[in-house]
Amino acid sequence: MEITRIVTGNRPDGTSDFVENGPARPVEAEALGGFTFYPLWATEDHASLPDGEVRPYFPGPDGTRLVGVTWAPASAAAHGSGGDPAEAEALLPGLLGVFEDGTPFHTTDSIDYGICLSGEMWLILDDGREARITPGTVVVQRGTRHAWENRGSEPATMVFAQVGGDPVRY
C-alpha cells in the first residue's frame, strides 16, 4: 500500500497552499525486521504550525507523532532480526530502545490511536490476551505493555497518531 502525504501551508501573502502532495518517504532498515515506517508528521510540546522534520520516534509530553507502519507477513518484532541497529537508530531515533530484549513487547509513554488500513494484525497484552485487528478497526493504546504481530501471509498497514504523556506507574 502506498501512503500519500498532503501538507498545507501559507504563501508569503498569507493565502493557503499545498506544500507537499506525494508519496510518503518510507524508512526501512534490515534491523527493523520486515517493517516499513512512514514518519508522516511530528510536533514538539506546545506545537507550532509548520513542523514535520525528523524527530525522535516517540513524542515527549504533549508532543505528537503521526506514523504509518507496514508489517511484512509473519513478522513479530521491530528488533532482533539482524542488520545494523545503529542504522535503524539513525533513521528512527529511540524506536528500538523500547523493546524488551528478545521479545516484541514494549511500553511507551504515549497514547496511541491506531487505525488498521489493510491486512490483519494481532494486539497482544502482557497477560497473553489478544485482539484481532482488521481494516477499519481503531485501537486506543494507553501506555500499556503490548506487542503487535502480523501472522498472515499479506503485509498489514496501520497508521498511528501518538500523543506524548507522563507515565503512570502502578
Residue pairs with C-beta under 8 A, 6 or more apart in sequence:
1 70
1 117
1 118
1 155
1 157
2 23
3 23
3 24
3 38
3 40
3 68
3 157
3 159
4 21
4 22
4 23
4 24
5 20
5 21
5 22
5 23
5 24
5 38
5 40
5 41
6 18
6 20
6 21
7 18
7 19
7 20
7 21
7 41
7 52
8 16
8 17
8 18
8 19
9 16
9 17
9 18
9 19
9 50
10 16
10 17
11 17
19 50
24 38
24 40
24 68
25 38
25 39
26 36
26 37
26 38
27 36
27 37
27 38
27 39
27 91
27 92
28 35
28 36
28 37
29 83
29 84
29 87
29 88
29 91
30 81
30 82
30 83
30 84
30 87
31 79
31 81
31 82
31 83
31 84
31 85
31 87
31 88
31 96
32 78
32 79
32 81
32 83
32 88
32 92
33 72
33 75
33 77
33 78
33 79
33 80
33 81
33 82
33 83
34 71
34 72
34 73
34 75
34 81
35 69
35 70
35 71
35 72
35 75
35 78
36 69
36 70
36 72
37 67
37 68
37 69
37 91
37 92
37 95
38 67
38 68
38 69
38 70
39 54
39 55
39 57
39 65
39 67
39 92
40 66
40 67
40 68
40 159
41 51
41 52
41 64
41 65
41 66
42 51
42 52
42 53
42 54
42 55
42 59
42 63
42 64
42 65
42 66
43 51
43 59
43 63
43 64
44 51
44 55
44 59
44 60
44 63
45 60
45 61
45 62
45 63
45 164
46 62
47 63
47 64
54 93
55 63
55 65
55 93
56 93
56 94
57 65
57 67
57 92
57 93
57 94
57 95
58 65
58 94
58 95
58 98
58 108
58 109
58 110
58 162
58 164
59 65
59 110
59 162
59 163
59 164
60 164
61 109
61 164
61 165
61 166
62 163
62 164
62 165
63 163
63 164
64 161
64 162
64 163
64 164
65 110
65 160
65 161
65 162
66 159
66 160
66 161
66 162
67 159
67 160
67 162
68 117
68 157
68 158
68 159
68 160
69 157
69 158
69 159
69 160
70 155
70 156
70 157
71 119
71 121
71 148
71 149
71 150
71 155
71 156
71 157
72 150
72 155
73 150
73 152
73 153
73 154
73 155
74 150
74 151
74 152
74 153
75 149
75 150
76 104
76 147
76 148
76 149
76 150
77 99
77 103
77 104
77 147
78 95
78 96
78 99
78 104
79 85
79 88
79 96
79 99
80 99
80 101
80 102
85 96
88 95
88 96
89 95
89 96
89 97
98 106
98 107
98 108
99 105
99 106
100 106
103 147
104 124
104 147
104 148
104 149
105 124
105 126
105 145
105 146
105 147
106 145
106 146
106 147
107 143
107 144
107 145
107 146
108 143
108 162
109 143
109 164
109 165
109 166
109 167
110 143
110 162
110 163
110 164
110 165
111 140
111 141
111 142
111 143
111 162
111 163
111 165
112 139
112 140
112 141
112 160
112 161
112 162
112 163
113 138
113 139
113 140
113 141
113 160
113 161
113 162
113 163
114 133
114 138
114 139
114 140
114 141
114 158
114 159
114 160
115 136
115 137
115 138
115 139
115 158
115 159
115 160
116 133
116 134
116 135
116 136
116 137
116 138
116 139
116 156
116 157
116 158
117 135
117 157
117 158
117 159
118 135
118 154
118 155
118 156
118 157
119 135
119 150
119 152
119 154
119 155
119 156
119 157
120 132
120 133
120 134
120 150
120 151
120 152
120 154
120 156
121 132
121 133
121 148
121 149
121 150
121 156
121 158
122 130
122 131
122 132
122 133
122 148
122 149
122 150
122 151
123 130
123 131
123 133
123 139
123 141
123 146
123 147
123 148
124 130
124 146
124 147
124 148
124 149
125 144
125 145
125 146
126 144
126 145
126 146
131 139
133 139
133 158
143 165
143 167
143 168
150 156
